[in-house]
Every structure is written in C-alpha cells, then in structure tokens.
Amino acid sequence: MSDIQRPPVMTLLAVLALVTGAFSLVRAALLIFGGIRQVTQGYGGVPEIVIGALGLGLGALAVAAGIMVLLNRAGGVAMMWKFAIVLIGYTLVWVIYVSITGGTVSWISSLTELAIGCVTLGLVKTSEEIKTYLESLQ
C-alpha cells in the first residue's frame, strides 16, 4: 500500500454501504422468516423468500464492499461499483414487488437507496480523488 490515503468521500461511501447493507440484511431476514411462515401454513410465501434472498445478496455485497474500502483493499472500489448497480436494481424490484402485493411503498427509504446508488456510481466514475486512490492501490 502506498502513502496516499483513502479520500474522505470513499470513507463516506463505505459507511453508507455498511448502513445500507445492515438495513438490507435485516429486511431480508424478516422477509425470509415471513415467507417461510407463510409456506408452512400453506398460503404462498415464495415471493417473499425470493425477494428476501435477493436482499441477503445485496446486504452481503454492501457489507463486503464497505469493509473492503475501509480496509484499503484493491478490489473495494470495484465492489462498491457493483454494490451501487445492484442497489439500484434491487430498489426498483422492491418497489415493483411492494406495489404488486398491495403494500405501502416507503418512498423516503426507496428514494434514499436510489440516491445512494446513483451518487456512488457517479462518484466512483467521475471523482479524480478516487481515480488517484485507485492508481495508488495497484
């Protein structure tokens, strides 16, 4: 590792990824638990389990990306890029799922997640600080 420190914006993005990952893991665990309960009682539950599994994947990716960036690992920024893309896709799937099932969409949560994903994508691609940081890790 070189003398160049991680840009503060990367630290912020890593913390946002960790918080988003923790939220996603909790939501996914609740969905899976509810889905399993419904399946055992004999009335559906499979969509909840599928959405919960997708949420577990997102949560694991988010936590891994945040930790890798905080530990200055070489693949952390690339994983942060993947996390942002998956976050945007999952949020769109989540809004569609909740709308179809007749639930109430938490627009503040959904728009916040979309904003985190879009800002992460934008900063990773355009920030000169991040590009310099990436070059220093190689």
VEXZA-978592 format. One line per 2 residues: number of its first residue (from 1); their letters; for each residue x negated, y negated, z of C-alpha. Coordinates in steps of 0.02 Angstrom, whole numbers, plus 50000, padded with zeros to 5 digits. Example, Ala and Ser with C-alpha at 12.3 -4.5 7.8 and 13.67 -1.06 7.14 Angstrom:
2
1> as> 49385/50225/50390  49316/50053/50357
! end
This chain:
138
1> ms> 50000/50000/50000  49936/49827/49959
3> di> 49933/49664/50056  50092/49596/49977
5> qr> 50237/49602/50099  50413/49651/50059
7> pp> 50515/49499/50005  50646/49444/50131
9> vm> 50782/49470/50001  50734/49655/49992
11> tl> 50748/49669/50180  50921/49591/50171
13> la> 50974/49709/50032  50907/49858/50130
15> vl> 51006/49808/50285  51162/49783/50179
17> al> 51135/49956/50105  51119/50032/50279
19> vt> 51277/49948/50341  51373/49995/50183
21> ga> 51307/50173/50197  51361/50189/50378
23> fs> 51535/50122/50335  51549/50240/50188
25> lv> 51494/50391/50290  51624/50356/50424
27> ra> 51762/50327/50296  51712/50485/50202
29> al> 51710/50591/50360  51884/50530/50404
31> li> 51947/50565/50228  51874/50741/50228
33> fg> 51944/50777/50401  52117/50715/50350
35> gi> 52108/50812/50187  52060/50973/50274
37> rq> 52200/50948/50399  52324/50925/50256
39> vt> 52260/51079/50163  52276/51187/50320
41> qg> 52454/51125/50345  52495/51167/50165
43> yg> 52533/51000/50085  52396/50930/49973
45> gv> 52238/50853/50038  52123/50899/49894
47> pe> 52110/50720/49826  52060/50659/49998
49> iv> 51924/50791/50009  51858/50744/49835
51> ig> 51857/50556/49872  51777/50595/50041
53> al> 51640/50697/49958  51605/50554/49838
55> gl> 51598/50437/49988  51475/50552/50075
57> gl> 51363/50546/49922  51373/50357/49916
59> ga> 51337/50344/50102  51188/50459/50093
61> la> 51118/50366/49942  51144/50197/50028
63> va> 51058/50251/50188  50915/50332/50093
65> ag> 50890/50177/49986  50893/50061/50136
67> im> 50768/50167/50232  50652/50186/50083
69> vl> 50648/49998/50055  50619/49964/50240
71> ln> 50476/50090/50241  50400/50013/50083
73> ra> 50414/50174/49983  50380/50162/49796
75> gg> 50549/50229/49739  50651/50123/49859
77> va> 50692/49983/49737  50742/50107/49601
79> mm> 50852/50196/49726  50927/50028/49776
81> wk> 50972/50001/49592  51058/50171/49587
83> fa> 51148/50134/49750  51217/49971/49679
85> iv> 51284/50057/49523  51362/50199/49625
87> li> 51437/50073/49748  51524/49977/49609
89> gy> 51589/50138/49531  51647/50210/49696
91> tl> 51735/50049/49745  51832/50050/49582
93> vw> 51878/50233/49606  51929/50195/49787
95> vi> 52044/50052/49735  52125/50160/49600
97> yv> 52146/50306/49721  52225/50199/49858
99> si> 52339/50114/49732  52398/50279/49658
101> tg> 52430/50358/49828  52533/50209/49882
103> gt> 52413/50148/50015  52364/49970/50052
105> vs> 52202/49914/49973  52088/49817/50089
107> wi> 52042/49683/49964  51916/49599/50079
109> ss> 51821/49762/50102  51833/49808/49918
111> lt> 51779/49637/49855  51638/49633/49981
113> el> 51574/49801/49920  51587/49745/49739
115> ai> 51493/49585/49782  51356/49684/49871
117> gc> 51338/49797/49720  51336/49655/49593
119> vt> 51215/49547/49694  51099/49695/49721
121> lg> 51099/49733/49535  51069/49552/49491
123> lv> 50929/49525/49615  50838/49687/49577
125> kt> 50839/49646/49391  50802/49459/49394
127> se> 50703/49416/49551  50520/49379/49518
129> ei> 50480/49414/49701  50549/49590/49684
131> kt> 50454/49619/49521  50292/49565/49604
133> yl> 50332/49676/49753  50364/49825/49637
135> es> 50199/49799/49550  50109/49794/49717
137> lq> 50182/49964/49767  50114/50050/49612
! end
